[in-house]
Amino acid sequence: MNPHTAADADDSTDDALEDLRLAVYRGFASTGRAPGAAELAAGLGLSDDDVRGGLRALSARRHLALGADGSVVMAHPFSSVPLGFSVMGPDTLWWGGCAWDAFAIPHLLPALPDVLVATRCPGCGAPLAWVVNRDAPPPGTHVAHFLVPAAHMWDDVVHTCGNQRLFCRPRCVDGWLKATGRPRGYVMDLPTLWRLARGWYAGRLDRGYRRREPAEAAEYFRAAGLEGPFWGL
């Protein structure tokens, strides 16, 4: 037996998964939608079964969130389903998976001068919109409320993202929590949200992207101005 065979097979598998991951992310970035299994198979020269198995492997590694039918629901910061935010560039419209992801898209796509992030306040229903770029946080006294603590965000990532929302003011957060019976999570201002989003997904469209280890994530959160047990700090 060739002593390099097993290692070479592992390398080949990892390369194929990385090709698939990049195809999903770059497809989302350029079109605003998730490429389907047949489209991915044709583009990569794979079978549908290989693609679906690869998507499951990427989901297990927390690169993607899949629906019950195996389709790509989220490839952060992109979403194939509306979760409260739209993000409009000069030529492309994306669903922003949450406040964090919506603010992250212009940082991940340097060709964009800026984007228009739009949503509605869950507390009072008022329409809200900001022009978000890489230079500075947008103005405003609005706040973001994150419901699910960092340690549990991947327990049900779609639920988590659907409950990272932007509100007119703290009073709207209080009213929404009272009306829904949900516990208070973490409230931050727009500059903190912008700093959180700024570099979190850096490199995600490049080959060899590596997710942060917990200690690295904690240091990133601390540098963004977050604090307390909600963020594992």
C-alpha positions in Angstrom: 0.0 0.0 0.0 1.3 3.4 -0.9 1.9 5.3 2.5 0.7 8.5 0.9 -2.7 7.2 -0.4 -4.8 8.0 2.7 -3.4 11.5 3.2 -3.7 12.2 -0.5 -7.3 11.1 -0.4 -8.0 13.4 2.6 -6.3 16.3 0.7 -8.4 15.6 -2.3 -11.6 15.6 -0.3 -10.7 18.8 1.4 -9.9 20.4 -1.9 -13.3 19.3 -3.3 -15.1 20.7 -0.3 -13.3 24.0 -0.6 -14.2 24.2 -4.3 -17.8 23.6 -3.3 -17.7 26.1 -0.5 -16.3 28.8 -2.8 -18.8 28.1 -5.5 -21.7 28.6 -3.0 -20.3 31.7 -1.5 -19.2 33.3 -4.8 -22.5 32.4 -6.4 -24.3 34.1 -3.5 -22.0 37.2 -3.7 -22.5 37.7 -7.4 -26.2 36.9 -7.9 -27.8 37.4 -4.5 -29.2 33.8 -4.5 -28.0 30.4 -3.4 -26.9 28.2 -6.3 -28.8 24.9 -6.4 -27.3 21.4 -6.3 -27.7 20.9 -10.1 -26.1 24.2 -10.9 -23.2 23.4 -8.5 -22.8 19.9 -10.0 -22.6 21.3 -13.5 -20.2 24.0 -12.6 -17.8 21.7 -10.7 -18.2 18.5 -12.8 -19.7 16.5 -9.9 -22.7 14.4 -9.5 -25.8 15.7 -7.6 -25.2 13.1 -4.9 -21.6 14.3 -4.5 -22.7 17.9 -4.2 -25.4 17.1 -1.7 -23.0 15.1 0.4 -20.5 18.0 0.2 -23.1 20.5 1.3 -23.9 18.3 4.3 -20.2 18.2 5.2 -19.9 21.9 5.0 -23.0 22.3 7.2 -21.4 20.0 9.8 -18.4 22.3 9.8 -20.7 25.3 10.2 -19.9 26.9 6.9 -23.5 26.6 5.7 -27.0 26.2 7.1 -29.2 23.8 5.1 -33.0 23.4 4.9 -34.9 20.2 5.4 -34.6 19.5 1.6 -30.8 19.9 1.7 -30.8 23.3 -0.1 -28.6 26.1 1.1 -30.5 28.4 3.4 -27.6 30.5 4.7 -24.0 31.0 3.8 -23.2 33.8 6.2 -23.5 36.7 5.6 -25.9 35.7 2.8 -29.3 34.2 3.1 -31.7 32.6 0.6 -34.7 33.4 2.8 -36.0 36.7 4.1 -35.2 37.1 7.8 -36.0 40.8 8.2 -33.4 42.6 6.1 -32.7 43.5 2.5 -29.3 44.7 1.3 -29.2 46.5 -2.0 -26.0 47.2 -4.0 -25.7 49.0 -7.3 -26.5 45.8 -9.3 -27.5 43.1 -6.8 -30.1 42.6 -4.1 -29.4 40.2 -1.2 -31.4 39.1 1.8 -29.4 40.0 4.9 -29.7 37.2 7.3 -29.7 39.5 10.4 -28.5 42.9 11.5 -24.9 41.5 11.9 -24.9 40.0 8.4 -26.6 42.9 6.7 -24.0 45.3 7.9 -21.2 42.8 7.0 -21.9 42.4 3.3 -20.2 45.7 2.2 -17.1 44.7 4.1 -16.9 41.3 2.5 -17.5 42.7 -1.0 -14.8 45.5 -1.6 -16.0 46.3 -5.1 -19.2 47.8 -3.6 -19.0 51.5 -2.7 -21.8 51.0 -0.2 -25.2 49.3 0.3 -28.6 50.2 1.4 -29.7 48.1 4.4 -33.5 48.2 4.9 -35.7 46.7 7.6 -38.7 47.5 9.9 -38.5 48.0 13.6 -40.0 44.9 15.2 -41.2 47.1 18.1 -43.2 49.8 16.3 -43.2 48.7 12.7 -41.4 51.9 11.4 -39.4 51.5 8.2 -35.6 51.8 8.8 -32.8 52.2 6.3 -29.1 53.1 6.4 -26.4 53.5 3.8 -23.6 51.2 5.1 -20.0 51.4 3.8 -16.5 50.5 5.0 -15.4 54.0 6.1 -17.5 54.6 9.2 -20.7 53.5 11.0 -23.9 55.0 9.6 -25.4 57.8 11.8 -28.4 57.2 14.0 -29.4 56.5 17.5 -31.0 53.1 16.6 -30.0 49.9 18.5 -29.6 46.3 17.7 -30.9 43.5 20.0 -29.5 40.0 19.8 -31.6 37.4 21.5 -29.4 34.3 21.5 -26.1 34.2 23.4 -22.9 33.5 21.4 -22.5 30.0 22.9 -25.8 28.9 21.5 -26.0 30.8 18.2 -25.5 27.6 16.2 -28.1 25.5 18.1 -30.7 26.8 15.6 -28.8 29.3 13.5 -31.9 30.4 11.4 -33.8 31.2 14.6 -30.7 33.0 15.9 -30.3 35.2 12.8 -34.0 35.9 12.7 -33.8 37.4 16.1 -30.8 39.7 15.6 -32.8 42.8 14.7 -32.6 46.6 14.6 -34.9 48.8 16.5 -35.7 52.5 16.6 -34.7 52.9 20.2 -34.4 51.0 23.5 -38.1 51.6 24.2 -39.0 49.7 21.1 -36.9 46.8 22.3 -38.7 46.8 25.7 -42.1 46.8 24.0 -41.2 44.0 21.7 -39.8 41.8 24.5 -42.9 42.4 26.6 -45.2 41.6 23.7 -43.4 38.5 22.7 -42.5 37.3 26.2 -38.9 36.8 25.2 -36.0 37.4 27.6 -33.7 40.3 27.1 -30.5 39.5 25.2 -27.8 42.0 24.3 -28.4 45.6 23.1 -25.8 47.5 21.1 -25.6 50.8 19.2 -24.9 51.2 15.5 -21.1 51.9 15.9 -20.7 48.6 17.9 -22.8 46.7 15.3 -20.6 48.1 12.5 -17.4 47.2 14.3 -18.8 43.7 14.9 -19.6 43.2 11.3 -16.5 44.9 9.8 -14.0 42.1 9.9 -16.0 39.1 11.1 -16.2 37.4 7.6 -12.9 38.6 6.3 -11.4 36.1 3.8 -14.6 34.1 3.5 -14.6 34.4 -0.3 -10.9 33.3 -0.5 -9.5 29.8 -0.7 -8.3 28.4 2.6 -10.7 30.4 4.8 -10.6 29.2 8.4 -13.3 29.8 11.0 -12.1 31.4 14.2 -11.4 29.3 17.2 -13.4 30.2 20.4 -10.5 32.2 21.9 -10.0 34.1 18.6 -13.7 34.9 18.5 -13.7 36.1 22.1 -10.8 38.5 21.3 -12.6 39.8 18.2 -15.8 40.4 20.2 -13.8 42.3 22.9 -12.0 44.4 20.2 -15.4 45.3 18.8 -16.5 46.7 22.1 -18.7 43.8 23.3 -18.6 42.6 26.8 -20.1 40.2 29.4 -21.2 36.6 29.5 -23.5 36.9 26.5 -20.4 37.0 24.4 -18.5 34.5 26.5 -16.3 37.3 27.9 
